[in-house]
Amino acid sequence: MALTENGDFDELKMNFDFNIDAFSNFEIDVEIDFDSRFIKPPITKPIPYEKLKYQNAEKLAKDLDFQSLDRIFCIVNGTFIFGDFIEAFIVNNQIEVKEITISTLSYSQDNIDSLVNLVNANYITKINLIVSDYFFAHERKKLIKYTYDNLADICDLQLASAGTHCKVCQFLTGGGKHIVIHGSANLRSSGNIEQFVIEDNKEIYDFNQEYQNRIIDKYKTINKSLRGKELWHQVATKEEEQAVEHRHQDEA
């Protein structure tokens, strides 16, 4: 699959002030203006396509054959919790997740606790979490803060907030699989019938990751601390600047 030449979208426009330490009140002024993007797949042999109806997230995770995963279309009822499925799918198959990117309208505390369990059990190394600006504004002192407090210190975490309604979860495994799960379901239960597709598809994974990385780069809420050589370079450069300034003052 390949991106179209005119596939790039204009930058999302968002204007808000956020103090990650103080969690102060603020208002979000959102203007979304970007072009649609699409991929045109090449002509290929038909992909095996299985349809499943499920009520229980853990049961679905156990019944899926991870090694021969092609494309599965799922219909689930209102008791199905998508976040539970992600944890069960990873644990049941003992999957090493090098990086997971989740774009969701909203999530629950249980969803964050689930991710904490996966990190502590050494299943996940890096987490990118993209949430809607509406959810971020209403939960900045509760679930957003809970996310920072419980995930930021135990893994490589980035959380971004933007005018997005996408529901995509995808992760790169240590064995080289590119798992993409996309559909109508948020991480938490909505009490509604939902649908999603799960497949091992590098083309779709790369397509999603490219635009998600742009959102993360522009609307990230966590400033990474400098470490190692990068930190020492900044310290050494600052000391050199101060030394030069002192010499100029002495010469004057």
matplotlib code that plots the C-alpha trace (Angstrom):
import matplotlib.pyplot as plt

x = [0.0, 1.2, 0.2, -1.2, 1.0, -1.6, -2.3, -0.7, -3.1, -2.9, -1.8, -4.5, -5.1, -5.5, -4.9, -4.8, -2.6, -1.9, 0.2, 1.1, 2.1, -0.7, -3.6, -5.1, -8.4, -8.3, -10.6, -9.9, -10.5, -10.4, -10.4, -10.0, -9.0, -7.2, -7.6, -8.8, -6.1, -6.4, -4.3, -4.9, -4.0, -2.4, -4.3, -3.6, -5.0, -8.1, -7.3, -9.1, -11.9, -13.6, -16.7, -17.2, -19.8, -18.7, -19.9, -16.8, -13.4, -11.3, -13.0, -12.4, -8.8, -8.4, -10.1, -8.1, -5.1, -2.4, 0.1, -2.1, -4.0, -5.2, -8.3, -11.1, -14.3, -16.0, -19.4, -19.6, -22.3, -22.5, -20.8, -17.6, -14.7, -12.2, -9.4, -9.9, -9.5, -6.2, -4.8, -6.1, -4.9, -1.4, -1.2, -2.8, -0.4, 2.7, 3.3, 6.2, 5.0, 7.7, 5.4, 1.6, -0.3, -3.9, -6.2, -9.5, -12.2, -12.1, -11.0, -11.6, -9.4, -9.6, -8.1, -5.1, -4.8, -4.8, -1.9, 0.0, -0.4, 1.0, 4.0, 4.8, 4.7, 7.2, 4.8, 4.8, 7.8, 6.4, 2.8, 1.4, -2.0, -4.1, -7.4, -10.0, -9.6, -13.1, -12.2, -8.9, -10.6, -13.1, -10.8, -7.5, -7.7, -9.0, -8.2, -5.5, -3.7, -4.2, -2.6, 0.5, 0.8, 0.6, 2.2, 4.7, 7.3, 7.2, 7.3, 8.1, 4.7, 3.4, -0.1, -1.5, -4.8, -6.4, -9.7, -9.8, -12.6, -10.4, -10.5, -7.4, -5.1, -2.0, 1.2, 4.5, 5.6, 9.0, 8.4, 7.8, 4.0, 2.1, -1.2, -3.9, -7.3, -9.7, -13.4, -16.1, -15.0, -13.3, -11.2, -14.1, -17.5, -20.2, -23.1, -23.7, -23.1, -19.6, -17.6, -13.9, -11.4, -8.2, -5.4, -1.7, -1.1, 2.1, 0.8, -2.1, 0.1, 2.6, -0.2, -1.8, 1.5, 2.6, -0.4, -0.6, 3.0, 2.2, -0.6, 1.6, 4.5, 2.3, -0.1, 2.0, 1.5, 4.6, 8.0, 10.7, 13.6, 17.1, 19.3, 22.8, 25.0, 22.2, 21.8, 25.6, 25.9, 23.3, 25.1, 28.5, 27.3, 25.6, 28.8, 30.9, 28.5, 28.7, 32.5, 32.7, 30.3, 32.5, 35.6, 34.0, 32.9, 36.5, 38.0, 35.5]
y = [0.0, 3.6, 7.0, 9.3, 12.2, 14.7, 12.6, 15.0, 16.8, 20.4, 20.8, 20.6, 24.0, 24.2, 27.0, 26.3, 26.8, 23.9, 23.7, 20.0, 20.6, 22.9, 21.4, 24.9, 25.7, 26.6, 26.8, 25.1, 26.8, 24.2, 24.7, 21.5, 22.0, 19.2, 17.2, 13.6, 11.0, 7.5, 4.5, 2.6, -1.1, -3.0, -5.9, -8.9, -12.3, -12.2, -12.1, -14.8, -12.9, -14.3, -12.9, -13.2, -12.2, -11.9, -10.8, -11.4, -9.7, -12.4, -15.2, -13.6, -13.1, -16.8, -18.0, -15.9, -17.6, -15.0, -17.0, -17.2, -13.9, -12.5, -10.3, -10.7, -8.7, -8.6, -7.5, -7.1, -6.1, -3.4, -5.5, -5.9, -3.8, -3.2, -2.3, -5.7, -7.4, -5.7, -6.9, -10.4, -10.7, -9.6, -11.8, -14.9, -14.9, -13.7, -10.9, -8.6, -5.1, -2.7, 0.2, 0.6, 3.5, 4.0, 6.7, 6.8, 9.3, 8.4, 5.8, 4.7, 4.3, 0.5, 1.0, 2.8, 0.1, -2.5, -0.7, -0.4, -4.2, -4.8, -2.5, -4.0, -7.5, -6.4, -6.8, -3.2, -0.8, 2.3, 3.8, 6.5, 7.6, 10.1, 11.4, 13.9, 17.4, 17.3, 14.3, 16.0, 19.2, 17.5, 14.9, 16.9, 16.9, 13.3, 10.6, 12.6, 13.3, 9.6, 8.6, 10.8, 9.7, 6.0, 5.5, 8.2, 6.9, 3.2, 3.4, 5.6, 7.4, 10.2, 11.5, 13.9, 15.7, 16.9, 17.2, 13.5, 11.0, 8.1, 4.7, 2.8, 0.6, -0.8, -2.3, -3.5, -6.9, -8.1, -10.9, -8.3, -8.4, -5.2, -5.6, -3.1, -3.0, -0.3, 0.2, 2.0, 0.9, 3.2, 1.6, 1.6, 0.1, 2.3, 0.1, -0.1, -2.6, -2.0, -3.3, -3.6, -5.3, -6.9, -7.8, -8.2, -5.5, -3.5, -1.2, -0.1, 0.1, 2.4, 4.5, 5.0, 5.5, 8.3, 10.6, 9.6, 10.6, 14.0, 14.5, 13.3, 15.6, 18.7, 18.1, 16.1, 17.0, 15.5, 17.1, 14.4, 15.0, 15.0, 12.2, 10.8, 12.5, 14.8, 16.2, 16.5, 18.4, 20.9, 21.3, 21.7, 24.1, 26.3, 26.3, 27.3, 30.2, 31.4, 31.2, 33.3, 35.8, 36.1, 36.6, 39.4, 41.1, 40.8, 42.3, 45.2]
z = [0.0, -0.6, 0.4, -2.3, -3.3, -2.0, 1.1, 3.7, 5.9, 7.1, 10.7, 13.3, 14.9, 18.7, 21.1, 24.8, 27.8, 30.0, 33.1, 33.6, 37.3, 38.5, 36.5, 36.4, 34.8, 31.2, 28.1, 24.9, 21.5, 18.8, 15.1, 13.0, 9.4, 7.5, 4.4, 4.4, 3.8, 2.4, 1.2, -1.9, -1.4, -4.3, -5.8, -3.6, -2.9, -0.7, 3.0, 5.1, 6.9, 9.9, 11.6, 15.3, 17.8, 21.4, 24.8, 26.9, 26.1, 27.8, 25.9, 22.6, 23.4, 24.3, 21.1, 18.7, 17.1, 17.4, 15.2, 12.2, 12.7, 9.4, 9.7, 12.2, 12.2, 15.7, 16.9, 20.6, 23.0, 25.7, 28.4, 26.3, 27.6, 24.9, 27.4, 29.0, 25.6, 25.0, 28.3, 27.9, 24.3, 25.2, 28.3, 26.9, 23.9, 26.0, 23.5, 23.9, 23.0, 22.0, 21.5, 21.7, 20.4, 21.5, 20.1, 22.0, 22.8, 26.5, 29.0, 32.6, 35.6, 35.1, 31.7, 33.1, 35.9, 33.1, 31.3, 34.6, 35.1, 31.6, 32.2, 35.6, 34.1, 31.4, 28.5, 27.4, 27.1, 25.4, 25.5, 23.3, 24.4, 22.3, 23.7, 22.7, 23.9, 25.3, 27.6, 28.5, 29.5, 31.7, 33.3, 33.6, 37.4, 37.7, 35.1, 33.2, 36.5, 37.5, 34.2, 34.8, 38.4, 37.7, 34.3, 33.6, 36.1, 35.1, 31.3, 28.3, 28.2, 26.0, 26.2, 23.6, 23.5, 20.2, 18.3, 17.4, 17.4, 16.2, 17.9, 17.0, 19.0, 17.4, 18.6, 17.4, 18.8, 19.6, 17.0, 14.2, 14.0, 13.4, 15.1, 14.3, 16.0, 14.7, 15.0, 17.0, 20.5, 23.1, 25.8, 28.3, 27.9, 26.4, 27.0, 23.2, 20.5, 19.0, 16.1, 15.4, 13.2, 14.3, 11.9, 11.4, 8.7, 8.4, 5.7, 7.8, 10.9, 9.2, 7.7, 11.1, 13.0, 10.6, 11.3, 14.9, 15.4, 14.0, 16.5, 19.3, 18.3, 18.1, 21.0, 23.5, 27.2, 28.7, 28.3, 28.4, 30.8, 29.3, 30.3, 29.7, 27.1, 25.9, 29.5, 30.0, 26.6, 27.8, 31.2, 29.6, 27.0, 29.7, 31.8, 28.7, 28.0, 31.5, 31.5, 28.3, 29.8, 32.9, 30.8, 28.9, 32.2, 33.5, 30.4, 30.5]

ax = plt.figure().add_subplot(projection="3d")
ax.plot(x, y, z, "-o")
ax.set_aspect("equal")
plt.show()
